[in-house]
Structures are given as structure tokens and as C-alpha cells.
Amino acid sequence: MSDARVAGGNAAFERHITETKFWNVLMDDVFGPRKGGAIIFVDAENARKGVAKTSGAVALARLIARAFRYDIQKDDMTLSGAHYLKRYQEQPGHEQPSVLVLDEFVGAGSGDARRAMSSQNVDFGRAWQLLRSKRVVTLATLPDWNEADPRLQKYADYRVWCREKPIGFFQPYKVTVPFNSSGSGAKTRTKGLSYGEDTDRIAFPNMDAEGDPYYRHLSERKDDLIHSETWDADALEGDAEGDGEEPATPEEIERREQIKVAIRLYKPWDTDMTRSYEEVADALAEKSDTWVGNRVREWKNGKHRELVADPREE
């Protein structure tokens, strides 16, 4: 990827994306004092179709994953909000930054402003609040970010605006929330990211032309959705997985995270560990030593191994 400012139709200069303000600010979010994740909305100029939003999101995801040394999987790229929330829960944790792509955020049935009170929109809001410490970078594509639920816009960190012409360029913006922004009519704002006066224009490759397997995976899922009866990626994903399970609630996601942290802190497989239930409970802040002890005993009896595997068996 490169950064190109255009003057009279010609690139005045080009610079690799890793030398742009957008990249540096994003990496500081993850590796700097904040040590968190980020939500990036990827939309298009004039809400145009065919300006390579998915290509840009996949290219960014792969570059970010490489910077994180994260082994990105096809499961990390989806059109289903339910699958995304489940996958978010399964991400490595604070010690390993990771990346997810949620393609067609509004079009495939999730995040629509017209469904602001839907249970899944509420789940997204809760998950993005509760799990930001997981250090997950999410790239969510949609035609126009104004179509997203305004509450979810507030949790976004960046807006990547794909230009109509020339195709293959985007401009990055920082999402800001005014000091007194509250209530249903409150609006977020965006601020261009650049070390100069003009917002950077960053080039990205054509992942379709390059035959990228992750781009192809999303294209196939999109084609399945177009030919489905419901136009709902959650229903399509459920049919594909065939498990019939409901997606985890934010409360269940938080509980599993607490169990995972408690077990990892106590290390029941380590006979030399001297940490007590009370110390682990103090670290969690919200749980008692009895709760910690119960979860550790459950792990010893074979439960919660999907959350924390026994390193002695690896």
C-alpha cells in the first residue's frame, strides 16, 4: 500500500502506508499505553458500489495481521454478525493482538440504524464496550457509515473512506465524539488523518485480481447470501454450520472471559504455583475467592478446556 497525494491528476509523491499518520496512530492504539483494539468502518464515496471496499478491508486486515504476527484465518472474515460476535469472543486475548473483518455490516443484516433497538445491535454495543481490552482490530464494511446505528458509530475509532475515482485509494479519518454528545440526536464527527494539510490518500491492492483466498472466501459467502431466501447472513451462517446454537450473549462472553483469566492466573496445572484464590479474586475485582475456587475445580474436572487448554497435553 502507498500514500499518494494527487495534483493535476498526477501523484505528487507516494509513501508506504506504514509511514502514514493513520498507520502510526492505529499501531499506537494497540501497542502504545492504551494497549487496546480498534473499530474501523470502511465505506465508500457517494455510497457507491464497486469501489473495492471489501478488497481494501481484506488488504488492510492482512497487513495488520502481519504487523501483529497474528495467524489470520478465513473464520476471521464473515458477513454474519452472530459469527463475528462468536469469533470476537474466541480471539486470543490481551497478550496477542488480532484482526477480524465483518463485510456488508448493514446489508447482511447487522448494525442497521433502522434497527437501533434490535437485540443484535445492543449485543454489538455491549461487546465493543466489554471486549475492547482484547486488542482486536475490527474492519466493518458498509456502503455509507451514516447507515450504521449511531450508538455503534460512537464506538468506532476510524473511518476508512474508499474513493470513487480512482478506485484503489482510501482516505482515513479519526472518529471523534463531541464533549457534550449524548441522546438519540447526538452525532459523531470525523477528522482527517495526515502529517500535512490534506487528508492522506492511501492506495491498496486489488485483492480480487491477485486471487487472494480471503477475498475469495468473502465473495463466495456474499454470492451465497445473494441467492438465499432471507438476505440474512446470520441465518445463512447458521445453515452452513448446522449447529442450531444461539449466539452467545454479551453477559456470557464476559463470564467466559472472567473464567479464562481466573484459570490462567491460578495455573492449576503448575504444581509450583503459589498464587491463592484470594489473590486471583483481587485481580478480577468483581469475583470472590469461592467463585475462583469453583472455576479452578471445574477446570481440574475437565470443564472449560475450550477456554484454557491443559499445556501438559499439548
ABEGO torsion letter per residue (X at the ends): XBBBBBBGGBBABBBBAAABAAAAAAAAAAABAAGBBBBBBBBBBGGBBGAGAAAAAAAAAAAAAAAAGBBBBAAABBABAAAAAAAAAABAEAABBBBBBBBGAAAAGBGBAAAAABAAAAAAAAAAAAAAAAGBBBBBBBABAAABBAAAAAABABBBBBBAOBBGBBBBBBBBBBAABBEAABBBBBBBBBABABBBBBBBBBAAAAGBAAAAAAAAAAAAAAABAAGBAAAAAAAAAGAGBBBBBAAAAAAAAAAAAAAAAAGAABAABABBAAAAAAAAGABBAAAAAAAAAAAAAGBGAAABBBAAAX
